[in-house]
Amino acid sequence: MSTQLSLTSRFYQSLWSEQPTWTTGPASVWARLIALRGLVAVWRERKYYREELKRLAEDGPQRIDDIGLTLAAVEAELQKPFWKA
């Protein structure tokens, strides 16, 4: 899941960055709005993913072990803000 989120995030960051092939005009505005919409979707996925990790951690450490993570890795993930991969 984390790899997928980082790939998606890099895709939308590349759309949002200044590129010389983009025109100035309505097409550029629409492309940026679409990229922004996708970026917000990625942020929502991260927030949901981290809320689920928090819930699993609160249920017990055995739940974290079941998904193949350590408690330290989960705590590190929970400390990140939603915009960071």
N, C-alpha and C positions, 0 to 999 in steps of 0.2 A: 504494500500500500504506500509506504513512504517513497519508494522509488518511482511509482506512478505519479505521485503528487509532485515530486521534484521535476520530473520530465514535463508534466503539464505546466508547471510554473515557469520553467525555462522557455517553453513555447510561447506563453502569453507575454513574458518579459521581452522576448525578441519582437513580438508584434508591437509592443508599446514603445520600444526604443525608436529613436530617430533613425530612419533609413533613407538614403538618397533616392530610392526608387519610388517613394511615396509622393503623391502629388499634393498640392495644397488646394483644397476645395472640399466639396461635399463627400467625395469618395474617401478622402483621408479621414474626415470626421466620422463617417460611418464605420470605417475599419477600426478606428480607435475606440469607438463605443462598443463594438463587438468584442474587441480585446479586453476592454474594461469589464464587460459583462462576464466574460470567461474567467477573468482574474478574481472577481467577486465569488464566482462559483467555486474556484479552487480554495479560496479562503474559507468558505462555508464547509467544504469537505474537510479541511484541516481542523476546523473548530469541532465538527462532529466527531472526527476520528479521535481527537484528544479528549473530548468528553466521554467517549466510550472507554478509552484507556483508563481514565480516572475512575469510572464506574467499576471496571474490572479490578483495578488496584484496591478499591475500597471493599469489594466483595471478598478478597483474600489473595494472598500471594500465589496460591496454587492455580488460580485462573490466569495469572500472568505467565506462569510456567507453561501452561497448556498451549499458549499461543507462541511460545518460543522466545519470550523476552525476559530480561532480568528486571528486577525492581528498580535498579539504578538507571537503566535505559528508559524505563517508563517515566521516572521522575524527571530525567533530563528532557524528555519530549514534552512533558506537561509544563515545564518552565518556559518553553518557547511561546512567543506571541503568535497569533494566527497567521500573520503575514510571512513568517519565516518557515522555510522548508526544513 
